Amino acid sequence: MKKINWKLYIKIAGIVLCMITFIILAIFIYLNRLEPLALDVAMRDFSYNIRGDKYGFGYWFFRLITEFGNVYIIVGIVVFSIIVTRCDYRAILLTLGILGAVLLNVGLKEIYMRERPIEAMRWMDESSTSFPSGHSTAVGFLYTFIMYLVYHSKVNKVLKRTTYTACLMIIPLVMFSRLILGVHYFTDVLAGVSVGIMVACLCMMGFKLCERFDFMTEGLFDVVRKNKTENK
């Protein structure tokens, strides 16, 4: 009897669930383009009520947290992965995944052109449109895929658990920071993280394909060095 590949089915289920979540949100946003949804209003008011005064603790804390979805943190993590893996399939998938997630987010923003929450209540400047959240898309992909890579690595259990804990905290905190800072609605961040996790699941499937077909399992840096040595 053939063994069922439950891990593959879980990844496919994750992709389908994320797609369904995004499609439902996208339909509601399209049908209510002129005003925020009741859920968005409730979450917006809740966030404004608990965030305190501008330039207080809440402001500085969430301004710091939101940077975990910013471009220079992402680039730093990608560069670090390239160095550590010697630019093998893991770093390539991480790089392609974040590029794909960002491009998908930009394309969706251009399609929906949703206005951000009222400018007077924002605690930081943002020039792009609102749906879906770019920061949430980035962290949804990046930190989900990092957990997957660490799970399949040979690092010790303490480091693995620390990474899992950190990533599982960063994703919702960055999402919530976008509400506290007044630059996104709740449906923006939920749609964004759905897109990011969907791309992460696709990269997980790519990870298994690379291992199965032995594609780029040897680091590109090592391949180049080996070729140079052989040509001497």
C-alpha positions in Angstrom: 0.0 0.0 0.0 1.4 3.4 -1.0 2.2 5.7 1.8 0.1 8.9 1.8 2.2 12.1 1.6 0.4 14.0 4.3 3.0 16.8 4.3 2.3 17.5 0.6 -1.4 17.6 1.3 -1.0 20.0 4.2 1.0 22.4 1.9 -1.7 22.2 -0.8 -4.4 22.7 1.9 -2.5 25.8 3.1 -2.3 27.2 -0.4 -6.1 26.6 -1.0 -7.0 28.0 2.4 -5.0 31.2 1.8 -6.4 31.6 -1.7 -10.0 31.2 -0.4 -9.3 33.7 2.5 -7.9 36.3 0.1 -10.7 35.8 -2.5 -13.4 36.3 0.1 -11.7 39.4 1.5 -11.1 40.8 -2.1 -14.8 40.3 -3.0 -15.9 42.2 0.2 -13.4 45.0 -0.4 -14.5 45.3 -4.1 -18.2 45.5 -3.1 -17.5 48.0 -0.4 -15.0 50.3 -2.1 -16.4 53.5 -0.9 -16.3 52.8 2.9 -14.5 50.5 5.3 -16.1 47.2 6.4 -17.7 47.0 9.8 -14.9 44.7 10.9 -12.4 47.2 9.8 -14.1 50.0 11.6 -14.3 47.9 14.8 -10.6 46.9 14.7 -9.5 50.4 13.7 -11.4 51.9 16.7 -10.0 49.2 19.0 -6.4 49.9 17.9 -6.8 53.7 18.3 -8.3 53.3 21.8 -5.4 51.2 23.1 -2.4 52.8 21.4 -2.1 55.7 23.8 -0.5 59.0 22.9 1.7 59.6 19.9 5.5 59.3 20.8 4.6 57.3 23.8 5.7 53.7 24.5 3.1 52.2 22.1 4.4 54.4 19.3 8.1 53.5 19.6 7.4 49.9 20.3 5.3 49.3 17.2 7.5 51.5 15.0 10.3 49.1 16.0 8.2 46.0 15.4 6.9 47.1 12.0 10.5 47.4 10.8 10.7 43.5 10.7 8.6 43.8 7.6 10.7 46.5 6.0 12.9 46.2 3.0 16.4 46.5 4.7 15.6 43.8 7.3 14.4 41.5 4.5 17.4 42.2 2.3 19.7 41.6 5.3 18.0 38.2 6.0 18.3 37.2 2.3 22.0 38.2 2.2 22.6 36.3 5.4 20.9 33.2 4.0 23.0 33.4 0.8 26.2 33.5 2.8 25.3 30.7 5.3 24.0 28.3 2.6 26.7 29.2 0.1 23.9 30.3 -2.2 22.2 26.9 -2.6 18.6 26.0 -3.3 17.4 27.3 0.1 18.7 30.8 -0.4 17.5 30.8 -4.0 14.0 29.8 -3.0 14.0 32.4 -0.2 15.1 35.1 -2.7 12.6 34.1 -5.4 9.9 33.7 -2.8 10.2 37.2 -1.4 10.5 38.7 -4.8 7.4 36.9 -5.9 5.5 37.9 -2.8 6.5 41.6 -3.2 5.6 41.7 -6.9 2.3 40.0 -6.3 1.5 42.5 -3.6 2.4 45.5 -5.8 0.2 44.1 -8.6 -2.7 43.6 -6.2 -2.3 47.1 -4.8 -2.5 48.5 -8.3 -5.7 46.5 -9.0 -7.6 47.5 -5.9 -6.3 51.0 -5.3 -7.8 51.1 -1.8 -7.3 54.2 0.2 -5.5 53.9 3.5 -7.2 55.0 6.8 -7.7 58.7 7.4 -4.3 60.5 7.2 -4.8 62.5 10.4 -4.8 59.4 12.5 -1.7 57.8 10.9 1.5 57.6 12.9 3.8 57.2 9.9 3.9 58.2 6.3 3.0 55.7 3.6 2.6 56.6 -0.1 1.2 53.4 -1.6 -2.3 52.1 -1.6 -3.7 49.9 1.3 -4.9 46.5 0.1 -3.2 44.1 0.7 -0.6 45.1 3.3 2.9 44.9 1.9 4.5 44.4 5.4 2.0 41.6 6.2 2.7 39.9 2.8 6.5 40.1 3.5 6.4 38.7 7.0 3.7 36.1 6.1 6.2 34.7 3.5 9.5 35.4 5.1 9.1 34.2 8.7 6.9 31.2 7.7 9.5 30.0 5.2 12.3 30.6 7.7 10.6 28.3 10.2 10.4 25.7 7.5 14.0 26.0 6.6 15.1 25.8 10.2 12.9 22.8 10.7 14.8 21.0 7.9 18.2 22.2 9.1 20.6 20.4 11.4 20.8 23.2 14.1 20.2 22.2 17.7 16.7 22.0 19.2 17.2 25.1 21.4 18.0 27.3 18.4 15.1 25.8 16.4 12.6 26.5 19.2 13.9 30.0 19.7 13.5 30.6 15.9 10.0 29.2 15.9 9.0 31.4 18.9 10.5 34.5 17.4 8.9 34.0 14.0 5.5 33.1 15.5 5.6 36.4 17.5 6.9 38.6 14.7 4.2 37.8 12.2 1.1 38.8 14.3 3.0 41.7 15.9 3.9 43.2 12.6 0.3 42.8 11.4 -1.0 44.5 14.5 1.6 47.3 14.3 0.1 48.3 10.9 -3.2 48.8 12.7 -1.7 50.6 15.7 0.2 53.0 13.4 -3.0 53.7 11.5 -1.7 52.8 8.0 -3.9 49.8 7.3 -7.2 48.2 7.9 -7.6 44.7 9.5 -8.7 43.2 6.1 -5.5 44.6 4.5 -3.2 42.8 6.9 -5.2 39.6 6.9 -5.2 39.5 3.1 -1.5 40.4 3.0 -0.5 37.6 5.4 -2.6 35.1 3.4 -0.7 36.0 0.2 2.6 35.7 2.0 1.8 32.3 3.5 0.5 31.0 0.1 3.8 31.9 -1.5 5.7 30.3 1.4 3.7 27.0 0.8 4.7 27.1 -2.9 8.3 27.5 -1.9 8.1 24.6 0.5 6.9 22.5 -2.4 9.8 23.8 -4.4 12.2 22.9 -1.6 11.1 19.2 -1.8 11.4 19.2 -5.6 15.0 20.6 -5.4 15.9 17.8 -2.9 14.2 15.1 -5.0 16.0 16.1 -8.3 19.2 17.3 -6.6 18.9 20.8 -8.0 21.3 23.4 -6.6 21.8 21.3 -3.4 25.5 22.2 -3.7 26.0 25.9 -3.1 26.7 28.1 -6.2 29.8 29.6 -4.5 31.2 26.0 -4.0 30.5 25.1 -7.6 32.3 28.2 -8.9 35.3 27.6 -6.6 35.4 23.9 -7.6 35.4 24.9 -11.3 38.2 27.4 -10.8 40.3 24.7 -9.0 39.7 22.2 -11.8 40.6 24.7 -14.5 44.0 25.6 -12.9 
